[in-house]
Amino acid sequence: MRKWIIIAALGAAILFAALLLLDFHLSISSTAQNISVSRISGGAGDAQNPNPLPPQTSPLRLYTPDPKLSQLLARQIKEAPGIDQIEIVSELPEHTGQAVLVVTLPEHNRLWLGFFATAETNAQMTFASDGQWQSNHIEMRDGQPPVVRVEACLALRDRSAGLMSRPWYLRHLREQIAEEVVKTLSEQLASQ
């Protein structure tokens, strides 16, 4: 009898360690998004190049306080029109005249229990083709290339059920955030 208790306790400890350390799942997830976007642009393309985003001669500077989210965004952001090169920065970028994307996560509530998880996450996204990511107005001068600025608030609500490890669930949330950031940015940069 005592032998079975020890085996059960050891099995529970191994399962608990696996849920905390390994990346796996046998679960289903449902994620809902609510996105509000504001876009301002100045300047205009011409008939041969109607895209308002000027050609990028230097890499897009990408900042987010979560290094894993930064890596995920850097891999996916190349889908956005006009973005070919990405530089991940570890501090909020200065106004350098270089395109910048800042993604912050001001609020998030997560509950993970191993067999059920829920999360509510707000992500703030700011893109500025001219690097002026903290400014909400554009002053155009003759000869200045077109400028595009996009701000978005992404509210994600996720519910997952089934057996899932904590690392998998955190990666799942990052993937959902990255997917919505890339989709929103791509739509805004492609719109005229």
C-alpha positions in Angstrom: 0.0 0.0 0.0 2.7 2.4 1.0 4.6 1.5 -2.2 1.6 2.7 -4.3 1.4 6.0 -2.5 5.1 6.7 -3.2 4.6 5.7 -6.9 1.5 8.0 -7.2 3.3 10.9 -5.5 6.3 10.4 -7.7 4.1 10.3 -10.8 2.2 13.4 -9.8 5.6 15.2 -9.2 6.8 14.2 -12.7 3.5 15.3 -14.3 3.7 18.6 -12.5 7.3 19.2 -13.5 6.5 18.3 -17.1 3.6 20.8 -17.1 5.9 23.5 -15.9 9.0 22.8 -18.0 8.1 21.0 -21.2 6.3 22.5 -24.3 3.3 20.2 -25.2 -0.4 20.2 -25.4 -3.5 18.1 -26.0 -6.0 20.9 -25.9 -8.3 23.2 -27.9 -8.2 26.9 -27.8 -10.6 29.7 -28.6 -9.2 33.2 -29.0 -11.3 36.4 -29.6 -9.8 39.7 -30.7 -11.0 43.3 -30.4 -8.8 45.7 -32.3 -9.0 49.5 -32.5 -6.7 51.2 -35.0 -5.9 54.7 -35.9 -3.7 55.6 -38.9 -2.4 58.9 -40.0 -0.3 59.5 -43.1 1.2 62.5 -44.9 2.6 62.9 -48.4 1.5 60.8 -51.3 2.8 58.3 -53.7 2.7 58.9 -57.5 1.0 57.0 -60.2 3.8 54.6 -60.6 4.2 54.0 -56.9 0.9 54.6 -55.1 2.1 52.9 -51.9 2.3 55.6 -49.2 5.1 53.9 -47.4 8.5 55.1 -48.6 11.1 52.5 -49.6 13.0 51.4 -46.4 16.7 51.9 -46.7 17.4 50.9 -43.1 16.0 48.1 -41.0 12.7 48.4 -39.1 13.6 48.9 -35.4 11.4 46.5 -33.4 11.0 46.9 -29.6 8.9 44.8 -27.2 9.8 44.1 -23.5 9.3 40.4 -24.1 12.4 39.0 -26.0 10.5 35.8 -27.1 7.7 38.0 -28.6 10.4 40.1 -30.3 11.9 37.0 -32.0 8.5 35.8 -33.0 7.5 39.2 -34.5 10.8 39.5 -36.3 10.2 36.2 -38.1 6.6 37.0 -39.0 6.8 40.8 -39.8 8.4 40.2 -43.2 4.9 39.5 -44.4 4.1 43.3 -44.1 4.5 45.3 -47.3 7.7 47.3 -47.6 9.5 45.7 -44.7 12.5 43.6 -45.6 15.0 44.1 -42.8 14.4 44.0 -39.0 16.6 45.1 -36.1 15.5 44.0 -32.6 16.3 46.7 -30.0 16.4 46.1 -26.3 15.4 49.7 -25.3 12.7 52.0 -26.5 14.1 53.6 -29.6 14.9 57.3 -30.0 13.6 59.4 -32.8 16.2 58.5 -35.5 14.2 58.9 -38.7 14.3 55.1 -39.0 11.0 53.1 -39.2 10.0 51.7 -35.8 7.5 49.3 -34.4 6.9 49.3 -30.6 4.7 46.6 -29.1 3.9 46.8 -25.3 1.8 44.6 -23.1 0.4 47.0 -20.5 -2.2 44.6 -19.1 -2.5 40.9 -19.0 -4.4 38.5 -16.7 -3.6 34.8 -17.0 -4.8 31.7 -15.3 -3.1 28.4 -16.1 -4.1 25.2 -14.3 -2.6 22.6 -16.6 -6.0 21.4 -17.9 -7.6 24.8 -18.3 -6.3 28.2 -19.1 -7.7 31.6 -19.7 -6.1 34.9 -20.5 -7.0 38.5 -21.2 -4.2 40.5 -22.8 -4.0 44.0 -24.1 -1.2 44.9 -26.5 -0.4 48.4 -27.7 1.2 48.6 -31.1 2.8 51.8 -32.5 4.4 52.0 -36.0 6.1 55.0 -37.4 7.7 55.0 -40.8 9.7 58.1 -39.9 10.7 56.9 -36.4 8.6 59.5 -34.6 6.6 56.9 -32.7 5.6 59.1 -29.8 4.1 61.9 -31.9 0.5 62.0 -33.1 0.9 64.6 -35.8 2.9 64.9 -39.0 4.5 68.1 -40.3 5.2 67.7 -44.0 7.9 69.6 -45.8 8.6 69.8 -49.6 10.7 66.9 -50.7 10.0 64.8 -47.6 9.0 61.2 -48.3 5.5 60.0 -47.3 5.0 59.2 -43.7 2.7 56.5 -42.2 1.9 56.1 -38.5 -0.3 53.4 -37.1 -1.5 52.9 -33.5 -3.5 50.0 -32.4 -4.9 48.5 -29.2 -5.3 44.8 -29.4 -7.5 43.1 -26.8 -7.2 39.3 -26.9 -9.3 36.9 -24.8 -8.3 33.2 -24.9 -9.8 30.1 -23.3 -8.0 26.8 -23.7 -9.1 23.4 -22.3 -7.3 20.1 -22.3 -3.8 19.0 -21.1 -1.3 21.8 -21.7 2.1 22.8 -20.4 2.7 26.3 -19.2 5.5 27.0 -21.8 3.1 25.9 -24.6 0.4 28.2 -23.3 2.7 31.2 -23.0 4.0 30.5 -26.6 0.4 30.2 -27.8 -0.5 33.6 -26.4 2.6 35.2 -27.9 1.7 33.6 -31.3 -1.8 35.1 -31.1 -0.4 38.5 -30.3 2.2 38.4 -33.1 -0.3 37.2 -35.6 -2.7 40.1 -34.9 0.1 42.7 -34.9 1.4 41.5 -38.2 -2.1 41.3 -39.7 -3.0 44.7 -38.5 0.2 46.3 -39.6 0.0 44.6 -43.1 -3.5 45.8 -43.6 -2.7 49.4 -42.6 0.5 49.5 -44.8 -1.3 48.1 -47.8 -4.3 50.4 -47.5 -4.3 53.6 -49.6 
